[in-house]
Amino acid sequence: MTLESPSFRRAVALFAALLWTACAGSRPVPAAPEPKEPAVHRVDSGRTHWVLRPSEAYDALCLLNLLRGDAFYTRFYPAEFQRFSALLGAPEQAALAHLTERMAKQGGKMVGPFLTLVFSVTEATTVEDLAATVADDAAWGRMRADFLATSYGKEDGFAEVEAVRKDLGVLLAFLKRVEFPRIWRAEYLPTVEQAIAGLAAKVAPYDVVGWDERMLGRDLQVAALNAHVLKFAKPHGIRVTGWNFLTDATYPADVTVKTAVHELLHPPFTREGVLDAKLKALEADPYFQRLVREHDPAFGYTTARGLTEEDCAEAIDVYVSEREGLLRNREGRALTGAEFFRDHDDGFHVLAFVLYEEFKRAGPSREGTYESFLLGLFEQGVLKPGELERRFRASPGHYPVKALGEAAR
């Protein structure tokens, strides 16, 4: 083997490679940089201390809801639905089908909003956090106990979530396998953070806590109002536990502020005693029962009690939002409360409309708690079981209820 022969040159190259490997092995290999923490913006406005932040965990749960293939959601995210659904295997498809059957069809729940509500008690921030809760019996038990201790848990229970625990394990493993956390940070987080920076510059004038406290007649004790800005929240604004709500990065500032006004109101009162009895009687009203049964279940609120709470919150929300110039259509035109109620959720929030009209009649000088306001309406015969439809039709601002098949005038 000569110095110029090919075999000699190959031997020298091999020796050099081995020598480099040995030397490199004796030195520590630099660690991959830790991903930076998502940006958080804080803005003070009177009684309201806004905290705006992204959330990988909430986006992941909303994406799982999207992957069920419900057109109510896929119309907003067609490309993302195609991208991730193409990667689903038979186990994931079976898990999604069972999730839909057990939670949506049997349980009457909006899957994404309900999952985010339940997991919010864990304060999970990543897919890994969610998966660890599902996999570990002790962590799962803590989540169950903490959720059942909330007003939502007392109302909804934990049976549907318990029934889909294995499905959630399969689906969260899928998100890890297809590298959703990496995709979220690389592709979605920059856009969300840009939206948050823009939103932070716009929310300063809006003291939503102060507005709601004046309407409810009590102190809300909100140390910080956390708006979790997501890639996959549409078409919802979602209240989760604590003073937290979810909004979408694409929503205009007035939509997010209006969402905050609304979500802070849940629950709008303590439902007990005389007020509880009167509300139960109102819920038995035949017209109210039709509204519960006949509206599109995709909008949620498929129980009388759930619809009552939503309508009692929405009445304040729309009254305040109209007053503050937050009610607008997609083109930015200001809406009246009556116009909003006509188009929102096919118009089935009739009780909210009746209450909204009474807020307008009472005016800004109204005093006392929301509970006392409602009891006064019962005493005056405004809220009279069996008379809800008549009361609604008597208002000059009443509208055809699309949810009940009423044709537009």
C-alpha positions in Angstrom: 0.0 0.0 0.0 1.7 3.2 -1.2 1.3 6.7 0.1 -0.7 7.6 -3.0 -2.8 4.5 -3.2 -6.6 4.7 -2.7 -6.5 2.2 0.1 -4.0 4.3 2.0 -6.1 7.4 1.6 -9.2 5.5 2.8 -7.2 4.3 5.9 -6.1 7.8 6.7 -9.6 9.2 6.4 -11.0 6.4 8.7 -8.3 7.1 11.3 -9.1 10.8 11.2 -12.8 10.1 11.7 -12.1 7.8 14.6 -9.7 10.4 16.2 -12.4 13.2 15.8 -15.0 11.0 17.4 -12.8 10.1 20.3 -11.9 13.7 21.0 -15.5 14.8 20.6 -16.7 12.2 23.0 -14.3 13.5 25.7 -16.0 16.9 25.5 -19.6 17.7 26.7 -22.0 18.1 23.8 -23.9 21.4 24.0 -27.5 21.0 25.1 -30.3 22.1 22.9 -31.6 25.5 23.9 -34.7 25.4 26.1 -37.7 26.8 24.4 -38.6 30.3 25.6 -41.6 30.8 27.7 -44.6 32.3 25.8 -45.0 36.0 26.3 -47.4 37.3 28.9 -48.8 40.8 28.8 -50.3 42.6 31.8 -52.5 45.7 31.5 -54.3 47.6 34.3 -57.7 49.3 33.8 -59.5 50.4 36.9 -60.7 47.4 38.8 -59.6 45.1 36.0 -56.1 43.7 35.9 -55.8 42.0 32.5 -53.3 39.2 31.9 -53.1 38.0 28.3 -51.3 34.7 27.6 -51.2 31.8 25.1 -51.8 28.2 26.0 -50.5 25.1 24.3 -52.7 22.9 26.6 -56.0 24.7 25.8 -55.2 24.8 22.1 -54.5 21.1 22.2 -57.9 20.3 23.8 -59.7 22.5 21.3 -57.8 20.8 18.4 -59.0 17.4 19.7 -62.5 18.7 19.5 -61.9 19.9 15.9 -60.6 16.4 14.9 -64.1 15.0 15.7 -65.0 16.4 12.3 -68.1 18.4 13.4 -68.8 21.0 10.6 -69.7 23.5 13.4 -65.9 23.7 13.9 -64.2 22.4 10.7 -65.7 25.4 8.7 -63.3 27.6 10.7 -60.2 25.5 10.4 -60.5 23.5 7.1 -56.7 23.3 6.4 -55.8 22.4 10.0 -58.5 19.8 10.1 -57.2 18.2 6.9 -53.6 18.4 8.1 -54.0 16.6 11.4 -57.0 14.3 10.5 -54.9 12.8 7.7 -52.5 11.4 10.3 -55.2 9.7 12.4 -55.1 5.9 12.7 -57.8 3.5 13.6 -57.3 3.8 17.4 -57.5 7.6 17.3 -60.6 7.5 15.1 -62.3 5.1 17.5 -61.4 7.4 20.4 -62.8 10.4 18.7 -66.0 8.5 17.8 -66.5 7.5 21.5 -65.7 11.0 22.7 -68.5 12.3 20.4 -71.0 9.6 21.4 -70.4 9.8 25.2 -69.8 13.4 25.8 -71.6 15.2 23.0 -74.6 13.0 22.1 -75.2 11.3 25.5 -73.9 14.0 27.8 -75.1 17.0 25.8 -71.8 18.7 26.2 -69.9 21.0 23.9 -66.8 18.8 23.8 -64.0 21.4 23.5 -65.4 23.9 26.0 -66.2 21.2 28.5 -62.8 19.5 28.3 -61.0 22.9 28.8 -63.3 23.6 31.7 -62.5 20.4 33.5 -58.7 20.4 32.8 -58.5 24.1 33.9 -58.5 23.0 37.5 -55.1 21.4 36.9 -53.5 24.6 35.5 -51.9 22.5 32.8 -49.9 24.5 30.3 -48.6 21.8 27.9 -49.7 18.6 26.2 -47.2 16.8 28.4 -49.1 18.2 31.5 -52.4 17.0 30.1 -51.1 13.5 29.3 -49.5 13.2 32.7 -52.8 14.0 34.4 -54.6 11.4 32.3 -52.0 8.7 32.8 -51.5 9.1 36.6 -54.3 7.8 38.9 -53.4 10.2 41.7 -53.3 13.2 39.3 -56.6 12.2 37.7 -58.1 11.8 41.2 -57.0 15.3 42.2 -58.5 16.7 39.0 -61.8 14.9 39.7 -62.0 16.1 43.3 -61.0 19.7 42.4 -63.6 19.9 39.6 -66.4 18.4 41.6 -65.7 21.1 44.3 -66.5 23.8 41.8 -70.0 25.1 40.9 -69.6 23.5 37.5 -68.7 20.1 38.9 -71.7 20.2 41.3 -73.9 20.9 38.3 -72.3 18.7 35.6 -70.6 15.9 37.5 -67.6 14.0 36.2 -69.2 10.9 34.6 -68.6 11.9 31.0 -65.0 12.8 31.5 -64.4 9.5 33.4 -66.0 7.6 30.6 -63.5 9.0 28.0 -60.3 8.9 30.0 -58.8 6.1 27.9 -59.8 8.0 24.7 -58.1 11.1 26.0 -54.9 9.0 26.6 -55.0 7.8 23.1 -55.5 11.2 21.6 -52.9 13.0 23.7 -50.4 10.4 22.8 -51.3 11.1 19.1 -50.6 14.8 19.6 -47.2 14.0 21.0 -46.5 11.5 18.2 -47.3 14.0 15.5 -45.2 16.7 17.3 -48.1 19.1 17.9 -46.2 20.9 20.8 -43.3 21.6 18.3 -45.7 22.7 15.6 -47.7 24.9 18.0 -44.5 26.7 19.1 -43.0 27.0 15.7 -46.1 27.8 13.6 -49.0 29.0 15.8 -47.4 30.7 18.8 -45.7 33.5 16.9 -49.1 34.6 15.4 -50.8 34.3 18.8 -48.1 36.3 20.5 -48.5 39.0 17.8 -52.2 39.1 18.4 -51.7 39.3 22.2 -49.3 42.3 21.7 -52.0 44.1 19.6 -54.7 43.2 22.1 -52.7 44.5 25.1 -52.6 47.9 23.4 -56.3 48.0 23.1 -57.8 46.7 26.3 -56.6 49.4 28.7 -59.8 51.5 28.5 -62.1 48.6 29.4 -62.8 48.1 33.1 -64.9 44.9 32.6 -64.7 43.9 36.3 -66.0 47.3 37.4 -68.8 47.2 34.9 -70.0 43.7 36.0 -69.7 44.5 39.7 -72.0 47.5 39.3 -74.6 45.3 37.4 -74.4 42.4 39.9 -74.4 44.6 43.0 -71.4 42.8 44.6 -67.7 42.6 44.6 -66.2 39.9 42.4 -62.8 39.7 44.1 -60.9 39.4 40.8 -57.2 39.7 41.5 -56.4 39.1 37.8 -58.5 38.4 34.8 -56.7 35.9 32.6 -57.5 35.9 28.9 -55.9 32.8 27.3 -55.6 33.7 23.6 -55.8 30.6 21.3 -55.3 29.4 17.8 -58.3 27.0 18.0 -61.0 28.7 20.1 -63.4 29.7 17.3 -66.3 30.0 17.3 -66.4 30.2 21.1 -65.5 32.5 24.0 -65.1 30.0 26.9 -65.2 30.4 30.6 -63.1 28.0 32.6 -62.5 27.8 36.3 -61.2 30.7 38.3 -61.0 34.1 36.7 -60.0 32.7 33.4 -61.5 32.6 29.9 -60.4 31.6 26.4 -60.6 33.7 23.3 -59.3 33.4 19.7 -56.3 35.2 18.3 -58.4 36.3 15.3 -61.1 38.1 17.2 -61.2 41.9 17.2 -60.6 43.5 20.6 -64.2 44.4 21.1 -65.2 40.7 20.8 -62.6 39.6 23.4 -63.7 42.4 25.7 -67.3 41.5 25.3 -66.3 37.8 26.0 -64.7 39.0 29.2 -67.8 40.9 30.2 -69.9 37.8 29.7 -67.6 35.1 31.2 -67.0 37.0 34.4 -70.7 36.7 35.1 -70.8 33.0 35.5 -72.5 32.2 37.7 -74.5 35.5 37.9 -76.0 34.7 41.3 -76.3 32.2 44.0 -79.3 30.0 43.0 -81.0 29.0 46.3 -84.1 29.5 48.4 -87.0 31.6 47.0 -85.1 32.6 43.8 -84.3 29.0 43.0 -88.0 28.0 43.4 -89.2 30.9 41.2 -86.7 30.1 38.5 -87.7 26.4 38.5 -91.3 27.5 38.0 -90.3 29.7 35.1 -88.3 26.9 33.6 -91.4 24.8 33.4 -93.0 27.4 31.2 -94.0 25.6 27.9 -92.4 28.2 25.7 -89.1 28.0 27.7 -89.2 24.2 27.4 -89.6 24.5 23.6 -86.5 26.8 23.5 -84.5 24.2 25.5 -85.6 21.2 23.4 -85.8 22.6 19.8 -82.7 24.7 19.4 -79.6 23.4 17.7 -77.7 21.4 20.4 -74.4 22.5 18.8 -75.0 25.9 20.6 -75.1 24.0 24.0 -77.5 24.9 26.8 -79.5 21.7 26.4 -80.8 21.8 30.0 -83.3 24.3 31.4 -81.0 25.2 34.3 -78.1 25.7 31.9 -80.1 27.9 29.6 -81.4 30.0 32.5 -77.9 30.7 33.8 -76.7 31.6 30.3 -79.6 33.9 29.6 -79.3 35.7 33.0 -75.6 36.3 32.2 -76.2 37.3 28.6 -78.8 39.9 29.5 -76.2 41.8 31.5 -73.5 41.2 28.8 -75.6 42.6 26.0 -76.9 45.6 28.0 -73.4 46.5 29.1 -71.8 45.8 25.7 -74.4 47.9 23.8 -73.8 50.8 26.3 -70.0 50.6 25.8 -70.1 50.3 22.0 -69.0 46.6 21.9 -71.9 45.2 20.0 -70.9 45.1 16.3 -71.5 42.9 13.3 -68.6 41.4 11.2 -68.4 44.6 9.1 -68.0 46.7 12.3 -71.4 48.3 12.3 -72.9 49.0 15.7 -75.8 46.7 16.7 -78.7 47.3 19.0 -79.4 44.6 21.6 -82.5 43.5 19.7 -80.5 43.0 16.5 -77.9 41.0 18.4 -80.4 38.7 20.1 -82.2 38.1 16.7 -79.1 36.7 15.1 -77.1 35.2 18.0 -77.6 31.4 18.4 -80.6 31.5 16.1 -82.4 33.8 18.5 -83.3 31.3 21.2 -82.1 33.4 24.2 -85.6 34.8 24.6 -85.3 35.1 28.4 -82.1 37.1 28.1 -83.9 39.5 25.7 -86.7 40.0 28.2 -84.3 40.7 31.0 -82.2 43.0 28.8 -85.3 45.0 28.1 -85.9 45.4 31.8 -82.4 46.6 32.4 -82.9 49.3 29.8 -86.2 50.2 31.4 -84.5 50.4 34.9 -81.6 52.5 33.6 -78.1 53.1 35.0 -79.5 54.3 38.4 -80.7 50.8 39.3 -79.4 49.7 42.7 -79.3 46.4 44.6 -78.2 42.9 43.7 -79.1 40.9 40.7 -80.9 38.5 42.9 -83.2 41.3 44.2 -83.7 42.6 40.7 -84.9 39.2 39.5 -87.2 38.7 42.5 -88.7 42.1 41.8 -89.5 41.1 38.3 -91.3 38.0 39.6 -93.3 40.1 42.0 -94.2 42.5 39.3 -95.4 39.7 37.0 -92.8 40.4 34.4 -91.4 36.9 34.9 -94.6 34.9 35.2 -94.6 31.2 34.5 -96.7 30.4 31.4 -96.5 34.1 30.2 -92.9 34.1 28.8 -94.0 34.0 25.1 -96.7 36.7 25.6 -94.2 39.0 27.4 -91.7 38.5 24.6 -94.2 39.1 21.8 -95.4 42.3 23.6 -92.0 44.0 23.2 -91.6 46.3 20.2 -88.2 44.8 19.7 -89.2 41.2 19.5 -88.1 39.1 16.6 -88.7 35.8 14.8 -87.0 33.0 16.7 -85.2 31.0 14.0 -84.4 28.2 16.5 -88.2 27.5 16.6 -88.6 27.6 12.8 -90.1 31.1 12.7 -89.7 32.9 9.4 -88.0 36.3 9.2 -90.4 39.2 8.8 
